[in-house]
Amino acid sequence: MKKIVSFYIALLVIIFLILNNFFVVKLWEFYFVESKKKEIKYIANNILDVLKNNTAQNLENIDKNYLIYLFSNLPEYIYFIVYDKDYRIIIYYPVFFNVDYDFLKSIKFNQEKLVFQDYILTYFLPFNNYMLAIEMNLNFIKEIRKDLIYIAIFIILFSFPFSYLLSILIFNLIEKRINIIKEFVFNVSLGKFDYNIDYKYNDELKDIFIKIKLMKEYLVKYINEIEQNKKILEEIFNNVPFFVIIVDSYDKIIYLNKPLDQNLKKFFLKNLTDIELNNDKIIKYDKSYFKMVVFENNLNRIGIFIDITDFYNLSELKDKALAMVSHDLRTPIASIKANLQFLLTKNLENDIKNKINSILLELDRINYMIHRYLDYSRIKLGKKIAKMEVIKLIDFVNFVNDFVNFLEYSENIDFNDEVIFKNIENNQELKNKNIPIDLELFKQLLSNLLDN
């Protein structure tokens, strides 16, 4: 990987050098031609001054040797001609040479113009009734450019292996420093919090190393706090009088606060995975009873199982005892009621009879309460069986009306039986409606609702 990256870096350096040299050569050529344009204009004006000051009006009779003498200080790559409006050449400098008349005729007479074509720079300048055409041969630019390209190629060929080796060297230096940090992070990630190492280089990586060490210190601090809290929780859970089971999303036990029989563990696990969340219920295992509470935390399901066998048995014993006592009370109450009813047959004062009737009413209420509690005990013990019977709806309303009036707080209950009777009488379907019901169980249900 290191060699591949180094190769690509060296390749990028080469591409950069190629583009850089290309633009440098082009830029040099552009500025060189621009400077020569200024130079050729300057030389053209000097030639005109010389021609105006040292020649007669008739340029055709000028001596060639004298002409060479006048312009002996011109650069070797400069040559010019003077022609008239008929494109007849009047003067050649420095010697006769073939003239491209088509090119001359493409330039409008008496028009100043600068043309750069095929590395030949030509400047046309009108004066009097003539045109001065001065040319500057810049073909040597090609040679200079070629030399620059050869130099660039040499630099590029030298730069590739140099860049490659330099990249590998830099990578080795960086890799060596990164490996120090990697080794430190790797050992810390394995839990070797006492592992320590010094970073001796003063560079940007040192700041990263310092921050990682700081993170390690905070991590150690938090882990110690977590371990301490974990020990406290384990100590608490190990001493509580109930079982705590934690399972993961795959129903695998990841925590159990105390040892359990294998069969009981399977029983708990089955109920823990089946029950709805945040729901509690009583479950029975063999002769034991447990109250179970379940909730979730971070995809883990937590179940708490509290052994309520003793409490459950005690409650059951209490219900049996109360049922027995309540049953035994019915006999003396029946005897008292019979004696009082017998007294009513005697010739007694009305005031005494009213008091006896009040006592009988209270005895009926006590008897009803005992009967209701006995039914409640039978239901709880699973011994009460509903006795269903079918009655008319209107008879059911009469039953409710009589029962409500029987209650001691009946004056506080607004039961409008007349309206109900009227609605039933006016509706044939309701009038013939039958209801399957256990009147005794319904009486207990209505009494419980009104009592609460």
C-alpha positions as CSV (number, residue, x, y, z in Angstrom):
1,M,0.0,0.0,0.0
2,K,2.8,2.4,0.9
3,K,4.6,1.7,-2.4
4,I,1.4,2.2,-4.4
5,V,0.7,5.5,-2.7
6,S,4.3,6.6,-3.2
7,F,4.1,5.7,-6.9
8,Y,1.0,7.8,-7.3
9,I,2.5,10.7,-5.5
10,A,5.6,10.5,-7.7
11,L,3.3,10.3,-10.7
12,L,1.4,13.4,-9.6
13,V,4.7,15.2,-9.2
14,I,5.7,14.3,-12.8
15,I,2.3,15.5,-14.1
16,F,2.7,18.7,-12.2
17,L,6.2,19.2,-13.6
18,I,5.1,18.5,-17.1
19,L,2.2,21.0,-16.9
20,N,4.4,23.5,-15.1
21,N,7.2,23.2,-17.7
22,F,4.7,23.4,-20.6
23,F,3.2,26.6,-19.2
24,V,6.6,28.1,-18.4
25,V,7.8,27.5,-22.0
26,K,4.6,29.0,-23.4
27,L,4.7,31.9,-21.0
28,W,8.4,32.6,-21.9
29,E,7.7,32.4,-25.6
30,F,4.7,34.8,-25.3
31,Y,6.7,37.4,-23.3
32,F,9.7,37.0,-25.6
33,V,7.6,37.6,-28.8
34,E,5.9,40.6,-27.1
35,S,9.4,42.1,-26.3
36,K,10.5,41.5,-29.9
37,K,7.3,43.4,-31.2
38,K,8.4,46.4,-29.2
39,E,11.9,46.0,-30.5
40,I,10.9,45.8,-34.1
41,K,8.8,48.9,-33.8
42,Y,11.7,50.8,-32.3
43,I,14.1,49.6,-35.0
44,A,11.6,50.5,-37.7
45,N,11.4,54.1,-36.5
46,N,15.2,54.3,-36.4
47,I,15.4,53.1,-40.0
48,L,13.0,55.7,-41.1
49,D,15.0,58.5,-39.3
50,V,18.2,57.3,-41.0
51,L,16.5,57.1,-44.4
52,K,15.0,60.6,-44.0
53,N,18.2,62.2,-42.9
54,N,20.8,60.6,-45.1
55,T,19.1,60.0,-48.5
56,A,17.8,62.2,-51.2
57,Q,14.2,62.2,-52.4
58,N,14.9,59.5,-55.0
59,L,15.5,56.3,-53.0
60,E,16.1,54.2,-56.2
61,N,19.6,55.7,-56.7
62,I,21.0,55.1,-53.2
63,D,24.3,53.3,-53.1
64,K,24.1,49.7,-51.7
65,N,27.4,49.9,-49.9
66,Y,26.4,53.2,-48.4
67,L,23.2,51.6,-47.3
68,I,25.1,48.7,-45.6
69,Y,27.2,51.3,-43.8
70,L,24.2,53.2,-42.5
71,F,22.6,50.1,-41.0
72,S,25.7,48.2,-39.9
73,N,24.6,48.3,-36.3
74,L,21.3,46.4,-36.9
75,P,21.0,42.9,-35.5
76,E,21.7,40.0,-37.9
77,Y,18.2,38.7,-37.7
78,I,16.8,42.0,-39.0
79,Y,16.2,42.7,-42.7
80,F,13.9,45.1,-44.5
81,I,12.6,46.4,-47.8
82,V,11.1,49.6,-49.1
83,Y,8.5,49.4,-51.8
84,D,6.1,51.7,-53.6
85,K,2.4,51.6,-54.2
86,D,2.9,49.4,-57.2
87,Y,4.7,46.9,-55.0
88,R,8.0,47.6,-56.7
89,I,11.0,46.9,-54.4
90,I,13.1,50.1,-54.1
91,I,15.6,49.0,-51.3
92,Y,16.7,45.6,-50.1
93,Y,18.7,45.2,-46.8
94,P,21.2,43.7,-46.2
95,V,21.1,41.9,-49.6
96,F,18.7,40.8,-52.2
97,F,16.3,38.1,-51.2
98,N,13.1,36.7,-52.6
99,V,10.0,38.6,-51.6
100,D,6.6,37.0,-51.1
101,Y,4.5,39.4,-53.2
102,D,1.2,37.7,-52.3
103,F,1.9,38.4,-48.6
104,L,2.8,42.0,-49.4
105,K,-0.4,42.6,-51.4
106,S,-2.4,41.1,-48.5
107,I,-1.4,44.2,-46.5
108,K,-3.2,47.4,-47.4
109,F,-0.8,50.1,-48.6
110,N,-0.2,53.0,-46.3
111,Q,-1.5,50.9,-43.3
112,E,0.6,50.3,-40.3
113,K,0.4,46.7,-39.3
114,L,2.3,44.1,-37.2
115,V,2.1,40.4,-38.4
116,F,3.5,37.3,-36.6
117,Q,3.4,34.2,-38.7
118,D,5.6,31.1,-38.8
119,Y,8.0,32.6,-36.3
120,I,8.5,35.6,-38.7
121,L,7.7,39.0,-37.2
122,T,6.9,41.6,-39.9
123,Y,6.1,45.2,-39.3
124,F,4.7,47.4,-42.0
125,L,5.1,51.2,-41.6
126,P,4.2,53.8,-44.3
127,F,6.3,56.9,-45.0
128,N,6.0,59.5,-47.8
129,N,4.8,57.5,-50.8
130,Y,6.5,54.3,-49.7
131,M,6.1,51.4,-47.4
132,L,8.7,50.1,-45.1
133,A,8.5,46.3,-44.4
134,I,10.9,45.1,-41.7
135,E,11.1,41.5,-40.8
136,M,12.6,39.8,-37.8
137,N,13.4,36.0,-38.0
138,L,12.5,34.4,-34.7
139,N,13.1,30.8,-35.7
140,F,15.8,30.6,-33.0
141,I,12.9,30.5,-30.5
142,K,12.3,26.9,-31.7
143,E,15.8,25.9,-30.8
144,I,15.6,27.6,-27.4
145,R,12.2,25.9,-26.8
146,K,13.7,22.6,-27.8
147,D,16.5,23.1,-25.3
148,L,14.1,24.0,-22.6
149,I,12.0,20.9,-23.3
150,Y,15.2,18.7,-23.1
151,I,16.0,20.3,-19.8
152,A,12.4,19.7,-18.6
153,I,12.5,16.0,-19.7
154,F,15.8,15.6,-17.8
155,I,14.3,17.2,-14.7
156,I,11.2,15.0,-15.0
157,L,13.1,11.8,-15.5
158,F,15.3,12.6,-12.5
159,S,12.3,13.8,-10.4
160,F,10.3,10.5,-10.7
161,P,12.6,8.2,-8.8
162,F,13.6,11.0,-6.5
163,S,9.9,11.8,-5.7
164,Y,9.2,8.1,-5.3
165,L,12.0,7.6,-2.8
166,L,11.3,10.8,-1.0
167,S,7.6,9.7,-0.7
168,I,8.6,6.4,0.8
169,L,11.0,8.1,3.2
170,I,8.2,10.5,4.3
171,F,5.8,7.6,4.6
172,N,8.2,5.7,6.8
173,L,8.7,8.7,9.1
174,I,4.9,9.3,9.4
175,E,4.2,5.5,9.7
176,K,6.8,5.2,12.5
177,R,5.0,8.0,14.5
178,I,1.5,6.7,13.7
179,N,2.6,3.2,14.8
180,I,3.4,4.7,18.2
181,I,-0.1,6.0,18.6
182,K,-1.6,2.8,17.1
183,E,0.3,0.6,19.6
184,F,-0.9,2.8,22.4
185,V,-4.6,2.8,21.3
186,F,-4.4,-1.0,20.6
187,N,-3.2,-1.8,24.1
188,V,-5.7,0.5,25.8
189,S,-8.5,-1.1,23.7
190,L,-7.4,-4.5,25.1
191,G,-7.9,-3.2,28.6
192,K,-4.3,-2.6,29.4
193,F,-4.9,0.7,31.1
194,D,-1.5,0.7,32.8
195,Y,0.2,0.6,29.5
196,N,2.1,3.9,28.8
197,I,4.4,5.3,26.2
198,D,6.0,8.6,25.4
199,Y,5.7,10.5,22.1
200,K,9.0,12.4,21.6
201,Y,8.2,14.2,18.4
202,N,7.0,17.8,18.3
203,D,4.5,17.7,15.4
204,E,0.8,17.8,14.8
205,L,0.4,14.1,15.8
206,K,1.6,15.0,19.3
207,D,-1.6,16.9,20.0
208,I,-3.6,13.9,18.9
209,F,-1.5,11.6,21.1
210,I,-2.0,13.9,24.1
211,K,-5.8,14.0,23.5
212,I,-5.9,10.2,23.3
213,K,-4.0,9.8,26.6
214,L,-6.5,12.2,28.1
215,M,-9.4,10.1,26.8
216,K,-7.7,7.0,28.3
217,E,-7.6,8.7,31.7
218,Y,-11.3,9.6,31.5
219,L,-12.1,6.1,30.3
220,V,-10.2,4.6,33.2
221,K,-12.0,6.9,35.6
222,Y,-15.5,6.0,34.2
223,I,-14.7,2.3,34.1
224,N,-13.6,2.4,37.8
225,E,-16.9,4.1,38.6
226,I,-18.9,1.6,36.7
227,E,-17.0,-1.3,38.3
228,Q,-17.7,0.2,41.7
229,N,-21.4,0.7,41.0
230,K,-21.5,-2.8,39.6
231,K,-20.1,-4.3,42.8
232,I,-22.6,-2.3,44.9
233,L,-25.5,-3.5,42.7
234,E,-24.3,-7.1,42.8
235,E,-24.1,-6.8,46.6
236,I,-27.6,-5.5,46.8
237,F,-29.0,-8.0,44.4
238,N,-27.3,-10.9,46.1
239,N,-29.0,-10.0,49.4
240,V,-32.5,-9.2,48.2
241,P,-35.2,-11.8,48.9
242,F,-36.1,-12.2,45.2
243,F,-34.6,-13.4,41.9
244,V,-33.4,-11.0,39.2
245,I,-32.9,-12.4,35.7
246,I,-31.6,-10.4,32.7
247,V,-31.8,-11.8,29.2
248,D,-30.6,-10.3,25.9
249,S,-32.5,-10.0,22.6
250,Y,-31.7,-13.7,21.8
251,D,-33.4,-14.8,25.2
252,K,-29.9,-15.8,26.6
253,I,-29.4,-15.2,30.3
254,I,-26.7,-12.6,30.8
255,Y,-27.2,-12.0,34.6
256,L,-28.7,-14.0,37.5
257,N,-28.3,-12.7,41.0
258,K,-28.4,-16.0,42.8
259,P,-28.2,-19.8,42.0
260,L,-31.4,-21.4,40.8
261,D,-32.6,-24.9,40.2
262,Q,-32.4,-25.8,36.5
263,N,-36.2,-26.5,36.2
264,L,-37.1,-23.4,38.0
265,K,-34.7,-21.4,35.9
266,K,-36.3,-22.8,32.7
267,F,-39.8,-21.9,34.2
268,F,-38.7,-18.3,34.9
269,L,-37.1,-17.9,31.5
270,K,-40.2,-19.2,29.7
271,N,-42.5,-16.7,31.5
272,L,-40.0,-13.9,31.1
273,T,-39.9,-14.3,27.3
274,D,-43.7,-14.8,27.0
275,I,-45.1,-12.0,29.2
276,E,-45.8,-8.6,27.9
277,L,-43.6,-5.7,29.0
278,N,-44.3,-3.7,32.2
279,N,-46.9,-6.3,33.1
280,D,-46.9,-8.1,36.5
281,K,-48.8,-11.3,37.4
282,I,-48.8,-14.2,39.8
283,I,-47.3,-17.4,38.5
284,K,-47.3,-20.9,40.1
285,Y,-44.5,-23.4,40.1
286,D,-45.3,-26.7,41.8
287,K,-46.5,-25.5,45.3
288,S,-44.8,-22.1,45.1
289,Y,-46.2,-18.8,44.0
290,F,-44.2,-15.9,42.5
291,K,-45.0,-12.4,41.6
292,M,-43.3,-11.4,38.4
293,V,-42.5,-7.9,37.0
294,V,-40.9,-7.4,33.6
295,F,-39.4,-4.4,31.8
296,E,-36.8,-3.7,29.1
297,N,-33.6,-1.7,29.1
298,N,-31.4,-1.3,26.0
299,L,-32.9,-4.4,24.2
300,N,-32.3,-6.4,27.4
301,R,-35.3,-7.8,29.2
302,I,-35.3,-7.7,33.0
303,G,-37.4,-10.0,35.1
304,I,-37.9,-9.8,38.9
305,F,-39.5,-12.8,40.6
306,I,-40.7,-12.4,44.2
307,D,-41.5,-15.6,46.2
308,I,-45.0,-14.9,47.8
309,T,-45.7,-18.5,48.7
310,D,-46.0,-17.8,52.4
311,F,-48.0,-14.7,51.9
312,Y,-50.3,-16.5,49.5
313,N,-50.8,-19.5,51.8
314,L,-51.4,-17.2,54.7
315,S,-54.0,-15.2,52.7
316,E,-55.7,-18.5,51.7
317,L,-55.8,-19.7,55.3
318,K,-57.2,-16.3,56.4
319,D,-60.0,-16.6,53.7
320,K,-60.8,-20.2,54.8
321,A,-61.0,-19.1,58.5
322,L,-63.2,-16.1,57.7
323,A,-65.5,-18.3,55.6
324,M,-65.7,-20.8,58.4
325,V,-66.6,-18.1,61.0
326,S,-69.0,-16.4,58.6
327,H,-70.7,-19.8,58.0
328,D,-71.0,-20.4,61.7
329,L,-72.5,-17.0,62.3
330,R,-75.5,-17.8,60.1
331,T,-77.0,-20.3,62.6
332,P,-77.3,-17.9,65.7
333,I,-78.5,-15.1,63.4
334,A,-81.2,-17.4,62.0
335,S,-82.2,-18.4,65.5
336,I,-82.5,-14.7,66.6
337,K,-84.5,-13.9,63.5
338,A,-86.9,-16.8,64.2
339,N,-87.5,-15.7,67.8
340,L,-88.1,-12.1,66.8
341,Q,-90.5,-13.2,64.1
342,F,-92.3,-15.3,66.7
343,L,-92.6,-12.2,69.0
344,L,-94.3,-10.3,66.1
345,T,-97.2,-12.9,66.3
346,K,-97.9,-11.8,69.9
347,N,-100.1,-8.9,70.9
348,L,-97.4,-6.2,71.4
349,E,-97.4,-2.5,71.3
350,N,-96.9,-0.9,67.9
351,D,-93.7,0.8,69.1
352,I,-92.2,-2.5,70.1
353,K,-93.2,-4.1,66.8
354,N,-91.5,-1.3,64.9
355,K,-88.3,-1.8,66.8
356,I,-88.5,-5.6,66.2
357,N,-89.0,-5.0,62.4
358,S,-85.9,-2.7,62.4
359,I,-83.9,-5.4,64.1
360,L,-85.1,-8.0,61.6
361,L,-84.1,-5.6,58.7
362,E,-80.6,-5.2,60.2
363,L,-80.3,-9.0,60.7
364,D,-81.3,-9.4,57.0
365,R,-78.5,-7.0,56.0
366,I,-76.0,-8.8,58.2
367,N,-77.1,-12.1,56.8
368,Y,-76.7,-10.7,53.3
369,M,-73.2,-9.5,54.1
370,I,-72.2,-12.9,55.4
371,H,-73.7,-14.6,52.4
372,R,-71.8,-12.2,50.1
373,Y,-68.5,-12.8,51.8
374,L,-69.0,-16.6,51.7
375,D,-69.6,-16.3,47.9
376,Y,-66.5,-14.2,47.6
377,S,-64.5,-16.8,49.4
378,R,-65.9,-19.6,47.2
379,I,-65.0,-17.6,44.1
380,K,-61.5,-17.0,45.4
381,L,-61.0,-20.6,46.3
382,G,-62.5,-21.7,43.0
383,K,-65.5,-23.4,44.5
384,K,-68.2,-21.0,43.4
385,I,-70.2,-22.1,40.3
386,A,-72.5,-19.6,38.6
387,K,-76.2,-20.6,38.6
388,M,-77.6,-19.1,35.4
389,E,-81.3,-18.6,35.0
390,V,-83.4,-16.8,32.3
391,I,-85.7,-14.0,33.4
392,K,-87.6,-11.2,31.6
393,L,-86.0,-7.8,31.3
394,I,-88.8,-6.2,33.2
395,D,-88.4,-8.7,36.0
396,F,-84.7,-7.9,36.1
397,V,-85.5,-4.2,36.5
398,N,-87.9,-5.0,39.3
399,F,-85.2,-7.1,41.0
400,V,-82.7,-4.2,40.7
401,N,-85.2,-1.7,42.1
402,D,-86.0,-3.9,45.1
403,F,-82.3,-4.5,45.8
404,V,-81.4,-0.8,45.6
405,N,-84.3,0.0,48.0
406,F,-83.1,-2.7,50.4
407,L,-79.6,-1.0,50.7
408,E,-79.2,1.3,53.7
409,Y,-78.0,4.2,51.5
410,S,-80.8,3.8,49.0
411,E,-82.0,7.4,49.6
412,N,-78.8,8.6,48.0
413,I,-79.3,6.6,44.8
414,D,-81.4,8.1,42.0
415,F,-83.0,5.1,40.3
416,N,-85.9,6.2,38.1
417,D,-87.7,2.9,37.6
418,E,-90.9,4.5,36.3
419,V,-89.1,5.9,33.2
420,I,-87.5,2.5,32.6
421,F,-90.8,0.6,33.0
422,K,-92.5,3.0,30.6
423,N,-89.7,2.6,27.9
424,I,-90.0,-1.2,28.2
425,E,-93.8,-1.2,28.0
426,N,-93.7,0.9,24.9
427,N,-91.1,-1.3,23.1
428,Q,-92.4,-4.8,22.3
429,E,-88.9,-6.1,21.6
430,L,-87.7,-5.0,25.1
431,K,-90.9,-6.3,26.7
432,N,-90.2,-9.8,25.4
433,K,-86.4,-9.6,26.0
434,N,-85.0,-12.5,28.1
435,I,-81.7,-12.2,30.1
436,P,-79.5,-15.2,31.2
437,I,-78.1,-14.2,34.6
438,D,-76.9,-15.4,38.0
439,L,-78.9,-13.0,40.2
440,E,-76.8,-13.7,43.4
441,L,-73.5,-12.9,41.6
442,F,-75.1,-9.9,40.0
443,K,-76.3,-8.7,43.4
444,Q,-72.8,-9.0,44.8
445,L,-71.4,-7.1,41.7
446,L,-73.9,-4.3,42.1
447,S,-73.4,-4.1,45.8
448,N,-69.6,-3.8,45.3
449,L,-70.0,-1.1,42.7
450,L,-72.4,0.9,44.9
451,D,-70.2,0.4,48.0
452,N,-67.2,1.9,46.2
